[in-house]
Amino acid sequence: MILFLITIAQAEILRPFSSARSAGQGSVIITTGLYEENFYYNPARVLANPESRFTLIQIAPDISTTTLTDSHAISGSPSPKTILSLLGHYEHARIQTTLPSYYYVGEQWAMAIGLLASGEVNGSLHNSYAIDGVGLGDAAFALSFAHKLLHDQARLGVNIRYNGRMLFSDKVEATDYFSGQSLSALGSKTFTGLLDADIGATAIITSFNDWELTGALVLSDILAPPLNKSLPTSQPFSTSMGVALRHEPTLIRALHATTFAVELRDIGNNGSGSFFRLLHFGAETHVWNKHIAFRAGINQGYLTAGIGLSLLPLTIDIATYGEEIALNTGTQEDRRIMFSLGLHI
């Protein structure tokens, strides 16, 4: 994974991977994730992939509505009026790719292997005219493996990743930046190589009629340094859990594979943030023989919505979601729009 990230002094939860499909349904992912969504989340879900496939490229830009509004001021020539117009605004832009990746699904086991890439910029100009930021450059190779257990009632999986990560961090004065100096020249940089892993499991809790209730538990970044202090560029160890209720409708023939999910994620990766930032609720249903998906949910207390189109070799996903960038839910929402385009064979 190649990641360029600037995370400012606000309290947004740092995640090395995002998904338009997941974002549209409240960012539930450990109980619903498919294909590239599992490299950084629940590796047991690689057994849930509908079929084996090879992804040539998956590209997903993500931008906040504030950044879209401020794009002219940000890209234009700086002036006192321009600087004043950006005071207190939180800017977010991201682009993520998966290229290439391969997913194999067998009767009792499944695996996935891939290279992922992303670039993210978050920034804010404080009332003191200082830009407080952290930047990351990350390159990684990811491998996932999962196997069925307990007469196919449970699945256990593991992710293994090797990252080469560069950190940029500093507080810089806006006057220095707008005078022409780059953030790379003003900030400090460190580089670290990281080997990390995740363990994930899913199990069928109960099934009745056409409904199936499953649970999931994931231990993420289990090789992270204690308290994430010795290597500031590493992801902290965290725990996630959730349940999903899946239904193959029989009364409404137009609908297919409807799923409702509730998840508690990022336990240990929330700093001093509130418990409610960890909550995610989502739903997804399909029409037209599962070629079109409609999604909705609640991410950290903010509404989300999305739509997906799957007509191989192309997949397209669009989502809007809100992310909490303060410590407590309901304090400061950053409304974002994410788009994903994939080419598969």
N, C-alpha and C positions, 0 to 999 in steps of 0.2 A: 504494500500500500504506500502510495506517495501522498503525503498530507502536508499542506501548508495552512497553518491555522493561527489566527490571532484571537486570543481569548482575553478580554479586558477584565478589569478588576471587579466587574459585576459578578454574579454568581451563577451564570449559565453552566449547566452540567456538561462537561466535556465528554463527547462520545466520538470514537474514531470512525464510525460508520453510520450512515443514515440511508433511508430508503423511502422513495415516494409511495410505494405500496403500503408500507407500514405507517407512514406519516398520515395518510388519508384515513386510517382506521385507528386514530388515537395513539399511534406509535406502539401498539401491541406488536410484539415480534417473536418472543421466545415460545409462544404457543401457536403461532401462525406462520412463522418465517419459512420462506422457500428460496432455494438456490443461493444466490450471493448474500442473502440476508443472514445466513447462518455462519458465515466465516468469523463473525465477531459476536455472535449471540448463541443460539442453541444448536450445537452440532448434531444432536439427536434428530433434529428436524430434517436432515438430509434424506432420511428414509421416507419423508412425506412428499418429496419431490414427485410430481406426477409421472415423469419419465426421465430417462437419461438424455443429456443434451450437451452441446458444446457452444459456449458463448464467445462469439468473436469480439464483441464490445458491448458494454452497457455504460451509458453516459447519463449523468443525472445532475443538472444544474439546480441550485437552490438559492433563492434570494428573498430578502425581506421586503415588504411593501414600502418601508421607510427608505431603504436603499434605492428602490425604483424611483421614488419621489425625489430623492436627493441626488440622483445620478448626474444630473446636469451640473449641480454645484460641486460635486466631488471631482468630476472629470474636467471642469473648467478651470480657468485661471483663478488662483486664490486672491481674495480681496477681503478687507475687513467685513464687508457686508456678507460675503460668502461664509466666512468663519462664524459669524454671529448666527447665521441661519442653521448651522449644524450643531449648535450648542445643545447638549442633552439628548441628541439623537443617537440611537443604537443602530449601527450599520452591520448588515450581515450579507455575505455572498459566498456561495460554495459551488464547487463543481467536483463531481466524483465519477470515476470510471472503474469498470472491471474488465480487464483485458490481459490475456484471454482467460477462460476458466472452463473446466470440464466437470460434469456431474454424472456419476454412475449410480443407478438404482437397481439393486438385485433383490432376490426373494428374501434373504435374511440379513443382508448388509448393504451399505451404501457408502460412497466416498465423494469428495469434491476437492479440487485443487485449483488454485488460481492466483493471479496477481491483481491487486486492487490499487486504484489511484484516486486521490481526491485533493482538492485545494479549497481552503476555507479562510475567509477574512471576516473577523468581527472587530468593530471599532467604535469608540465613542469619544467625543470631545467634551471634557468636563468644563464646568463653569470657571475653573482656574486656567483654562486654555491649555491643558495638558492632555496628551494622548497616552493612556495607560494600557499597555498591551503585552501579549505573549504570542509568539509565533512558533509553529512547529513544522518541520519538514520530515516526512516519514516515508520509508520504503520498506515493504514487507512481502513475504511469500507465505501463503496460507494453505493449510491442508486440514481437511475434516474427514472423520471416519465415524460411522455409527453401526450398531448391530442390534438385532431384535433379541429380547430376553423374555423369560416367563411365558412361553407358548404364545409369543407375539403380542402379549399384553403390555410390554414395556420396551423402551428403546434407550440405549445409552450411547453417548457420543463424545468425541474429544476433538478440539481444535488445537493445532500447533502452528505458531507463527514466528517468523523471525523479522524483526523490524530494525531498520537503521533510521534513527530519528534525530533531527536537528532542532534545537530550541533557540528561539529568539525571544528576548524579554527585556523590557525596560519601560520607564516612564519618560516620555520625550515631550518637549515643549512644542506646541503647535506652531509657534513662530519659527522654530528651526525647520520643521517639516515643510511649512508653506513657503519658506525661503528657498526651497529647492533641494534640501538634503533628504536622502532616502531613509526610510525606517531601518533598512539593513545597515546603514552607516551609523545611525544613532544608537542602535541597540546592541546588546551583548548576545553572543552565540555560543552554544555548546552542542556536542554531538555524542550520541550514545547508541550502541548496538544492544538490542533487547530480544531475548527469547521468551515467548509467553505462550500461555495455553488456557483453554476453557474446558470445563466438563459440563455436559448437559444431559438431562434425562427427561423423558416423557412417559406417561403411563395412562392407560385407560382406567378411569375411576369407576364408571358404570355406563351401561348402554340400555336404551329402552326404545321400542318402536324404531323410528328412524333417527333417533338422537344418540349422540355419543359425547360423554363428558370426559375430557382428558386434563391431566395436570402436568405442569412442567417445573423443573428446578434447574437453575444454571449457576455455576460458580465461575465467574469471569476473571481473567487476568490473575490466575492463581500463582504465577511466578513473580508477581509484582513485589518490589522491595517493601519491607515493613513500613507502614504509614506513608509510603510514597515519598520519603524524605531524601534518601541518598541519590535517587535519580529523578529529578523534577520532570523529566520528559516522559516518564512511564505512566501507564494507566494504573490507578489503584485497584486493589482487589475489591470485587463487589459481588453481591448475590442478587438474583432475581427469581421470582416465582409467579405462577399464574395458573389460571384454568380457562379452558375454552369449551364451548358447547357447539357442536357441529350437527347440522341437520341436512339431510337430502330430502327436500320437500316432495310430498306425494299429492297433496291437495292442490297446490299451486304449481302446475306443470311448467310454467314459464321460468320458475326460479330453480337454481341449482346450487348446491354446496353453500348453504348459508352458515356463517360462523359468528358467534358472539364470544368475546374474550375480555377477561379482566386480569391485569398484571400489576405486580409490585416490583419495580425495577430499580437498579442503581443503588441498592443498599450498600453503603460504604463509599459511594462516589458522589455523595450529595453534600459534602462538607457540613456546614451548620444550617443547611436549608431545611425547610419544613417537610414533614412526612408527606404532605399532599402533593409535592412535586414528584413523588415516586409512583403515583397512581396513574394508570392508563386503562381506558375503556374503549373497546372498538367492536365494529361489526362489518361484515362483508357478505355480499350475496352476488350471484352470477346469473346472467341471462344469456339467451342465444347460444345454447350448448356450451356454456362457460367461456365464451369468447369475450364477453363484456362483464366487468365487475363494478359494482357500486359500493362505496365505503363511507363510513361515518364513525365518529368517536369523540372522545374527550382526552386531551393530552395536557396533564398538569393543570386541569381546570378549564382549559380552553377548547372550544369546539374545533373539530377537524372534518374534512370531507375530501373525497377523492373518487376518481373513476379510472378504470384500467381497460385496455384493449389488448387481446392476445390473438394475433393472426400470424402464426409462425410463417416466416422466420422473424417477424417483428413483434415486440411487445412495447406498449406505450402506457405510462402511468402519469397522472397529474393529481396533485394534492395541494390543499391549503391547510395550514395548521398554525397554532400559536405555541410559542415556547416562552417559558418563564425565565427571565434573565436576572431576577432578584432572588432573594432567599426565600420569600414566602409567596405562595400561589395567590394570584390576584393583584400583585404589586405592580409589575411591569411586563406586559405582554409584548412579544415581538412576533407579529403576524408575518408568516412566510408562505411562499409559493414554491413548489418543487415539481420538477418534470423529469421523467426518465424515459429513455429510448434504448431498447436492446435489440441486437441482431444475433440470432441463434441458428444453429444447424443441428 
